[in-house]
Amino acid sequence: MFLKIEGIKKSFGYGENRVEVLKGLNLEIERGEFCVLLGPSGSGKSTLLNIIGGIDGADDGSITIEGERLEDMSEKRLSLYRRKHLGYIFQMYNLIPNLTVRENIEVGAYLSDQPLPVDDLLNILGLTEHQRKLPNQLSGGQQQRTAIGRAIVKNPDILLCDEPTGALDYHTSKEILKLIEKVNLKYGNTIIMVTHNDAIKDMADRVVKLKDGGIRSNILNKNKIPAAELEW
């Protein structure tokens, strides 16, 4: 098993204000799977994503990736693991404003021992003609493509996506989903995506629905449809 989540619990606050966000989650994800975490606001989706990514720690339970437990790692080892093996795509693009498209992507490449070719990636992302532009010269979709490029140029084992289309219009969202789909098929990265958009589940291999800090369903999608055919 590539990724194993066992008994993950997480609370925020103290005393009367303490809120249980994750209540003992168990989940297994295979290498190369496209997994969607679906659920309403407050269901614990982003918290779980942050724990998988080593950004936040669990109160109890364990995350095991290829046999290595995250909670057993030192802070230095965890930091190195995030740099070498994880890619992040957020709703807000978080690009470096004074760097060009190409330079923003190259920032990700510097963090990897085996980065993907930047020129090939620019071509796949449709950014070759925009590579010399700064972020404020780009549309929202172009900025998100650049953010995707920065994340995947590292050739990460796991690509974590937190509402990557949340700030985009319908057409641009479809284009971004098609790109993420292409990345998954071409490079075989395991993708875990948090979304409110119920339609996105139809392009995923695994659909995990969360509610009130627990997993309500964990379904393998045997009838995937291409991102281009999604409707909402």
Backbone hydrogen bonds in HBPLUS format (Angstrom, degrees):
<---DONOR---> <-ACCEPTOR-->    atom                        ^
c    i                          cat <-CA-CA->   ^        H-A-AA   ^      H-
h    n   atom  resd res      DA  || num        DHA   H-A  angle D-A-AA Bond
n    s   type  num  typ     dist DA aas  dist angle  dist       angle   num
A0066-GLU N   A0002-PHE O   2.77 MM  64  4.93 160.7  1.80 147.4 153.5     1
A0003-LEU N   A0029-ILE O   3.04 MM  26  5.13 157.5  2.09 161.6 162.2     2
A0029-ILE N   A0003-LEU O   2.91 MM  26  5.13 161.1  1.95 148.0 153.2     3
A0004-LYS N   A0064-THR O   2.82 MM  60  5.07 162.6  1.85 152.5 158.0     4
A0064-THR N   A0004-LYS O   2.85 MM  60  5.07 168.7  1.87 154.0 157.8     5
A0005-ILE N   A0027-LEU O   2.71 MM  22  4.93 162.4  1.74 165.4 167.5     6
A0027-LEU N   A0005-ILE O   2.88 MM  22  4.93 155.1  1.94 133.6 138.9     7
A0006-GLU N   A0062-SER O   2.92 MM  56  5.27 171.9  1.93 160.1 162.1     8
A0062-SER N   A0006-GLU O   2.88 MM  56  5.27 152.7  1.95 144.8 154.0     9
A0008-ILE N   A0025-LEU O   3.02 MM  17  4.86 152.4  2.10 137.6 132.4    10
A0024-GLY N   A0008-ILE O   2.84 MM  16  4.60 128.7  2.10 125.1 130.4    11
A0025-LEU N   A0008-ILE O   2.94 MM  17  4.86 153.0  2.01 129.7 127.2    12
A0009-LYS N   A0060-ASP O   3.01 MM  51  5.11 155.4  2.07 135.8 135.1    13
A0059-ASP N   A0009-LYS O   2.79 MM  50  5.49 153.1  1.86 154.9 159.4    14
A0010-LYS N   A0022-LEU O   3.05 MM  12  4.88 156.4  2.11 126.4 126.6    15
A0021-VAL N   A0010-LYS O   2.76 MM  11  5.58 148.8  1.86 149.2 159.9    16
A0022-LEU N   A0010-LYS O   3.06 MM  12  4.88 163.5  2.09 137.8 140.9    17
A0012-PHE N   A0019-VAL O   2.94 MM   7  5.36 154.3  2.00 146.0 152.8    18
A0019-VAL N   A0012-PHE O   2.76 MM   7  5.36 161.8  1.79 159.2 165.6    19
A0017-ASN N   A0014-TYR O   2.90 MM   3  5.31 138.4  2.08 145.8 139.1    20
A0018-ARG N   A0015-GLY O   3.16 MM   3  5.40 165.6  2.18 111.6 114.5    21
A0023-LYS N   A0213-GLY O   2.86 MM 190  5.32 163.4  1.89 148.3 142.6    22
A0033-GLU N   A0030-GLU O   3.19 MM   3  5.59 161.9  2.23 131.1 131.5    23
A0191-ILE N   A0033-GLU O   2.88 MM 158  6.28 160.0  1.92 156.2 162.9    24
A0205-ASP N   A0034-PHE O   2.79 MM 171  5.16 140.7  1.94 137.2 150.3    25
A0206-ARG N   A0034-PHE O   3.11 MM 172  6.38 161.3  2.15 148.4 149.1    26
A0035-CYS N   A0191-ILE O   2.72 MM 156  6.00 171.4  1.73 169.1 166.3    27
A0193-MET N   A0035-CYS O   2.83 MM 158  6.26 162.5  1.86 161.9 167.8    28
A0036-VAL N   A0206-ARG O   2.90 MM 170  6.29 163.5  1.93 162.2 163.7    29
A0208-VAL N   A0036-VAL O   2.87 MM 172  6.12 177.3  1.87 176.2 177.1    30
A0037-LEU N   A0193-MET O   2.72 MM 156  5.94 167.4  1.73 152.1 155.8    31
A0195-THR N   A0037-LEU O   3.17 MM 158  6.45 157.0  2.23 169.3 166.0    32
A0038-LEU N   A0208-VAL O   2.83 MM 170  6.06 167.0  1.84 156.7 161.3    33
A0210-LEU N   A0038-LEU O   2.80 MM 172  6.15 162.2  1.83 168.5 174.6    34
A0043-SER N   A0040-PRO O   3.15 MM   3  5.69 142.9  2.29 143.4 141.1    35
A0213-GLY N   A0043-SER O   3.32 MM 170  5.27 140.5  2.49 115.6 122.8    36
A0048-LEU N   A0044-GLY O   2.96 MM   4  6.09 159.2  2.01 149.9 154.9    37
A0049-LEU N   A0045-LYS O   3.00 MM   4  6.31 157.5  2.06 147.9 154.6    38
A0050-ASN N   A0046-SER O   2.90 MM   4  6.10 156.7  1.95 147.9 153.5    39
A0051-ILE N   A0047-THR O   3.04 MM   4  6.31 145.5  2.16 144.0 153.2    40
A0052-ILE N   A0048-LEU O   2.95 MM   4  6.22 161.8  1.98 154.7 159.3    41
A0053-GLY N   A0049-LEU O   2.97 MM   4  6.18 149.9  2.06 143.4 152.1    42
A0055-ILE N   A0050-ASN O   2.85 MM   5  5.05 138.1  2.02 160.7 162.2    43
A0056-ASP N   A0050-ASN O   3.20 MM   6  5.45 156.1  2.26 116.4 116.0    44
A0054-GLY N   A0051-ILE O   3.10 MM   3  5.05 160.2  2.14 101.9 107.9    45
A0070-LEU N   A0063-ILE O   2.92 MM   7  5.73 163.0  1.95 166.6 172.3    46
A0065-ILE N   A0068-GLU O   2.94 MM   3  5.26 163.1  1.97 143.2 140.3    47
A0068-GLU N   A0065-ILE O   3.03 MM   3  5.26 166.2  2.05 112.3 116.3    48
A0072-ASP N   A0069-ARG O   3.18 MM   3  5.51 151.7  2.27 106.2 114.5    49
A0073-MET N   A0070-LEU O   3.07 MM   3  5.44 161.5  2.11 112.0 118.0    50
A0078-LEU N   A0074-SER O   2.82 MM   4  6.02 158.0  1.87 154.8 161.1    51
A0079-SER N   A0075-GLU O   2.95 MM   4  6.07 156.6  2.00 143.8 150.1    52
A0080-LEU N   A0076-LYS O   3.02 MM   4  6.23 157.7  2.07 145.9 151.9    53
A0081-TYR N   A0077-ARG O   2.85 MM   4  6.04 149.6  1.95 142.4 151.6    54
A0082-ARG N   A0078-LEU O   2.93 MM   4  6.22 161.1  1.97 151.6 155.2    55
A0083-ARG N   A0079-SER O   3.09 MM   4  6.32 158.6  2.14 145.3 151.1    56
A0084-LYS N   A0080-LEU O   2.94 MM   4  6.08 159.8  1.99 151.3 156.2    57
A0085-HIS N   A0081-TYR O   2.86 MM   4  5.63 161.8  1.89 155.2 159.3    58
A0086-LEU N   A0082-ARG O   3.30 MM   4  5.05 150.1  2.40 122.8 126.9    59
A0157-ASP N   A0085-HIS O   2.93 MM  72  5.20 125.8  2.23 117.5 130.7    60
A0158-ILE N   A0085-HIS O   3.22 MM  73  6.59 165.8  2.24 165.9 170.3    61
A0087-GLY N   A0158-ILE O   2.94 MM  71  6.32 150.9  2.03 158.9 164.1    62
A0160-LEU N   A0087-GLY O   2.75 MM  73  6.03 168.4  1.77 166.3 162.2    63
A0089-ILE N   A0160-LEU O   2.79 MM  71  6.18 152.7  1.86 163.2 166.4    64
A0162-ASP N   A0089-ILE O   2.80 MM  73  6.24 161.7  1.83 168.5 173.2    65
A0099-LEU N   A0096-ILE O   3.15 MM   3  5.69 164.3  2.18 124.9 126.0    66
A0104-ASN N   A0100-THR O   2.83 MM   4  6.06 156.8  1.89 154.7 160.7    67
A0101-VAL N   A0133-LYS O   2.88 MM  32  5.92 132.9  2.10 158.8 172.9    68
A0105-ILE N   A0101-VAL O   3.12 MM   4  6.41 156.9  2.18 150.8 156.4    69
A0102-ARG N   A0131-GLN O   3.06 MM  29  4.91 170.5  2.07 136.8 133.8    70
A0106-GLU N   A0102-ARG O   2.88 MM   4  6.13 152.9  1.95 146.9 155.5    71
A0107-VAL N   A0103-GLU O   3.03 MM   4  6.25 135.9  2.23 142.4 152.3    72
A0108-GLY N   A0105-ILE O   3.04 MM   3  5.49 126.5  2.34 107.2 118.9    73
A0109-ALA N   A0105-ILE O   3.26 MM   4  6.69 150.9  2.35 140.9 149.4    74
A0110-TYR N   A0106-GLU O   3.00 MM   4  6.26 149.5  2.09 153.1 158.8    75
A0111-LEU N   A0108-GLY O   3.09 MM   3  5.44 147.2  2.20 106.3 115.9    76
A0112-SER N   A0109-ALA O   3.13 MM   3  5.52 167.6  2.15 115.2 118.9    77
A0116-LEU N   A0153-VAL O   2.84 MM  37  5.00 156.6  1.89 139.6 147.6    78
A0121-LEU N   A0117-PRO O   3.09 MM   4  6.33 158.6  2.13 150.9 157.2    79
A0122-LEU N   A0118-VAL O   2.86 MM   4  6.11 160.1  1.90 155.3 160.3    80
A0123-ASN N   A0119-ASP O   3.14 MM   4  6.33 152.2  2.22 142.4 149.3    81
A0124-ILE N   A0120-ASP O   2.98 MM   4  6.31 160.0  2.02 150.2 155.2    82
A0125-LEU N   A0121-LEU O   2.90 MM   4  6.07 157.9  1.95 154.3 160.1    83
A0127-LEU N   A0122-LEU O   2.80 MM   5  4.93 163.2  1.82 158.6 157.4    84
A0126-GLY N   A0123-ASN O   3.12 MM   3  5.10 153.5  2.20 100.1 108.2    85
A0130-HIS N   A0127-LEU O   2.89 MM   3  5.04 144.9  2.02 106.4 117.8    86
A0131-GLN N   A0128-THR O   3.39 MM   3  5.32 170.5  2.40 105.6 108.0    87
A0133-LYS N   A0130-HIS O   2.98 MM   3  5.48 166.1  2.00 122.8 127.0    88
A0137-GLN N   A0134-LEU O   2.89 MM   3  5.47 161.5  1.93 123.7 129.0    89
A0138-LEU N   A0135-PRO O   3.09 MM   3  5.36 162.8  2.12 117.6 118.8    90
A0143-GLN N   A0139-SER O   2.93 MM   4  6.21 153.3  2.01 150.5 158.1    91
A0144-GLN N   A0140-GLY O   2.97 MM   4  6.24 154.9  2.04 146.7 153.4    92
A0145-ARG N   A0141-GLY O   2.91 MM   4  6.16 149.5  2.01 144.0 152.7    93
A0146-THR N   A0142-GLN O   2.99 MM   4  6.21 152.5  2.06 142.4 149.5    94
A0147-ALA N   A0143-GLN O   2.93 MM   4  6.26 153.1  2.00 145.8 153.4    95
A0148-ILE N   A0144-GLN O   2.90 MM   4  6.14 150.3  1.98 144.5 152.6    96
A0149-GLY N   A0145-ARG O   2.85 MM   4  6.15 156.6  1.91 146.6 153.4    97
A0150-ARG N   A0146-THR O   2.90 MM   4  6.21 157.0  1.95 151.5 157.0    98
A0151-ALA N   A0147-ALA O   3.11 MM   4  6.32 148.0  2.21 139.8 147.9    99
A0152-ILE N   A0148-ILE O   2.90 MM   4  6.15 163.8  1.92 159.8 163.5   100
A0153-VAL N   A0149-GLY O   2.93 MM   4  5.75 143.2  2.07 148.8 155.4   101
A0155-ASN N   A0152-ILE O   2.76 MM   3  5.13 158.5  1.80 113.8 121.4   102
A0190-THR N   A0157-ASP O   2.99 MM  33  6.15 163.5  2.02 157.8 154.6   103
A0159-LEU N   A0190-THR O   2.74 MM  31  6.11 162.6  1.77 164.9 170.8   104
A0192-ILE N   A0159-LEU O   3.00 MM  33  6.34 163.2  2.03 157.5 161.1   105
A0161-CYS N   A0192-ILE O   2.88 MM  31  6.15 170.1  1.89 159.1 159.7   106
A0194-VAL N   A0161-CYS O   2.77 MM  33  6.14 164.6  1.79 171.9 175.6   107
A0163-GLU N   A0194-VAL O   2.94 MM  31  5.54 152.9  2.02 138.3 144.1   108
A0166-GLY N   A0163-GLU O   3.11 MM   3  5.08 165.6  2.13 109.4 113.7   109
A0168-LEU N   A0165-THR O   3.13 MM   3  5.27 167.9  2.14 115.7 117.9   110
A0173-SER N   A0169-ASP O   2.82 MM   4  5.90 156.3  1.88 156.0 163.8   111
A0174-LYS N   A0170-TYR O   3.04 MM   4  6.32 156.9  2.09 152.5 157.6   112
A0175-GLU N   A0171-HIS O   3.15 MM   4  6.49 154.8  2.22 145.7 152.4   113
A0176-ILE N   A0172-THR O   2.94 MM   4  6.24 156.0  2.00 151.8 158.0   114
A0177-LEU N   A0173-SER O   2.94 MM   4  6.18 159.3  1.98 151.9 157.5   115
A0178-LYS N   A0174-LYS O   2.94 MM   4  6.15 151.9  2.02 146.9 154.6   116
A0179-LEU N   A0175-GLU O   3.04 MM   4  6.31 147.6  2.15 140.9 149.5   117
A0180-ILE N   A0176-ILE O   2.96 MM   4  6.30 160.1  2.00 151.6 156.3   118
A0181-GLU N   A0177-LEU O   2.92 MM   4  6.07 157.1  1.97 145.5 152.1   119
A0182-LYS N   A0178-LYS O   2.94 MM   4  6.14 153.4  2.01 142.1 149.2   120
A0183-VAL N   A0179-LEU O   2.89 MM   4  6.20 156.2  1.95 152.1 158.4   121
A0184-ASN N   A0180-ILE O   3.01 MM   4  6.25 160.1  2.05 148.8 153.5   122
A0185-LEU N   A0181-GLU O   3.04 MM   4  6.31 157.7  2.09 149.8 155.4   123
A0186-LYS N   A0182-LYS O   2.81 MM   4  5.90 162.6  1.84 153.5 158.8   124
A0187-TYR N   A0183-VAL O   2.90 MM   4  5.70 167.5  1.91 149.4 153.7   125
A0188-GLY N   A0184-ASN O   2.98 MM   4  4.96 135.1  2.19 119.5 129.7   126
A0200-ILE N   A0197-ASN O   3.25 MM   3  5.89 144.3  2.39 114.6 122.1   127
A0201-LYS N   A0198-ASP O   3.30 MM   3  5.89 151.7  2.39 112.0 118.8   128
A0202-ASP N   A0199-ALA O   3.13 MM   3  5.96 159.7  2.18 122.5 126.8   129
A0203-MET N   A0200-ILE O   3.12 MM   3  5.84 165.6  2.14 121.9 125.7   130
A0204-ALA N   A0201-LYS O   3.16 MM   3  5.29 161.4  2.20 108.4 114.1   131
A0225-ILE N   A0202-ASP O   2.97 MM  23  5.97 153.2  2.04 140.9 148.4   132
A0221-ASN N   A0205-ASP O   2.76 MM  16  5.14 162.3  1.79 138.0 143.9   133
A0207-VAL N   A0219-ILE O   2.82 MM  12  5.24 164.1  1.85 155.3 160.8   134
A0219-ILE N   A0207-VAL O   2.95 MM  12  5.24 168.8  1.96 148.2 148.1   135
A0209-LYS N   A0217-SER O   2.94 MM   8  5.26 156.1  2.00 143.2 151.1   136
A0216-ARG N   A0209-LYS O   2.77 MM   7  5.56 152.1  1.84 154.2 163.2   137
A0211-LYS N   A0214-GLY O   2.94 MM   3  5.52 156.4  1.99 154.0 161.7   138
A0214-GLY N   A0211-LYS O   3.10 MM   3  5.52 159.3  2.14 114.6 121.0   139
A0229-GLU N   A0226-PRO O   2.96 MM   3  5.52 153.7  2.03 115.7 123.4   140
A0230-LEU N   A0227-ALA O   3.12 MM   3  5.38 165.9  2.14 111.5 115.9   141
